Amino acid sequence: MKLNHINLSVSDVAASVRFFEQYFYFKCIETKGDNLLAVLQGTDNFTLVLMASSFNRNGNTTYPDAFHIGFFVDGREQVTDLYNRLVAGGIATEHPPGSMRGSYGFYFNAPGNLLTEITCQV
């Protein structure tokens, strides 16, 4: 079994789309409404659906404190390269890459207020 998509509520769909296209090579394949919903396809065919907070009918637009999404890369060099690209692009990271739970990586808040982890096995 393979997870093939996830829907995430974000505060700014357009900014989140630009971010995932620029830094993670997703491609926006469909938008609905005035940036109410965007469907992105990853290089591995994973589908990421970004929804405006107002799209949630029951008003549930917050995640638990530890909720995050993670990207697993092949090695330390990719972790460091992505970190440097994010910093050069003005994306704030609290800490540079380092050892974490037997891996090497870092966390940051992506546009749309999504806590994001970049990591590789050591």
C-alpha positions in Angstrom: 0.0 0.0 0.0 1.2 3.5 -0.8 0.0 6.9 0.3 -0.7 8.8 -2.9 -2.2 12.1 -1.8 -2.9 14.5 1.1 -5.1 17.5 1.5 -3.6 20.3 3.6 -5.3 23.5 4.8 -3.0 26.6 4.4 -3.4 30.3 5.1 -2.2 31.3 1.6 -2.8 28.9 -1.3 -1.0 30.9 -4.0 2.2 31.5 -1.9 2.2 27.8 -0.9 1.9 26.7 -4.5 4.8 29.0 -5.5 6.9 27.6 -2.6 6.3 23.9 -3.4 7.0 24.5 -7.1 10.2 26.4 -6.4 11.8 24.3 -3.7 10.3 20.9 -4.1 9.6 20.7 -7.8 5.9 20.1 -7.6 3.8 21.2 -10.5 0.4 22.8 -10.1 -2.0 20.8 -12.3 -5.3 22.4 -11.3 -6.7 25.3 -9.3 -10.3 25.9 -8.2 -11.9 29.2 -7.4 -9.8 32.2 -6.6 -6.9 30.2 -5.0 -9.4 28.2 -2.9 -7.8 24.9 -3.8 -4.7 23.8 -5.8 -3.7 20.3 -6.9 0.0 19.8 -7.2 1.8 16.8 -8.6 5.3 15.7 -7.3 8.1 14.3 -9.3 7.2 10.9 -7.8 3.5 11.4 -8.8 2.5 12.1 -5.2 -0.5 14.5 -5.2 -0.5 17.4 -2.7 -3.8 19.3 -2.4 -3.6 22.7 -0.8 -6.9 24.2 0.4 -7.6 27.7 1.7 -8.5 27.8 5.4 -12.0 29.0 4.4 -12.5 25.8 2.4 -13.0 23.8 5.6 -16.8 23.7 6.1 -16.6 22.9 9.9 -14.0 25.7 10.6 -11.3 23.3 11.6 -8.2 25.0 10.2 -5.5 24.3 12.8 -3.1 21.4 13.2 -1.8 19.8 16.5 1.4 21.5 17.7 3.7 18.7 16.6 1.9 18.2 13.2 4.4 18.5 10.3 5.1 17.2 6.8 8.5 15.7 6.0 10.7 15.2 3.0 13.2 12.5 3.0 16.3 13.1 0.8 19.2 10.9 -0.2 22.0 12.4 1.8 23.5 15.3 3.8 24.5 17.2 0.7 20.9 17.4 -0.4 19.8 18.5 3.1 22.5 21.2 3.1 21.8 22.3 -0.5 18.0 22.7 0.2 18.8 24.5 3.5 21.0 27.0 1.6 18.4 27.5 -1.2 15.7 28.2 1.4 17.9 30.7 3.3 18.9 32.4 0.0 15.2 32.6 -0.8 14.4 34.4 2.4 12.7 31.4 4.1 13.5 31.5 7.8 14.8 28.4 9.5 15.2 28.3 13.3 18.3 26.1 13.2 20.7 24.9 10.5 20.8 21.2 9.6 22.1 18.9 12.3 21.8 15.5 14.0 18.2 14.6 15.0 17.0 11.2 16.2 19.6 9.2 14.2 19.1 11.3 11.1 20.4 14.6 9.7 18.1 17.5 8.9 16.2 20.6 10.0 12.7 22.0 10.4 11.2 25.2 9.2 7.7 26.8 8.7 6.7 26.8 5.0 4.4 29.4 3.6 0.8 28.5 4.7 2.1 27.9 8.2 3.2 24.3 7.6 5.9 22.9 9.8 8.2 21.1 7.5 11.0 18.6 8.0 13.9 17.9 5.7 15.9 14.9 6.6 18.2 12.0 5.5 19.4 8.9 7.2 22.9 9.0 8.6 
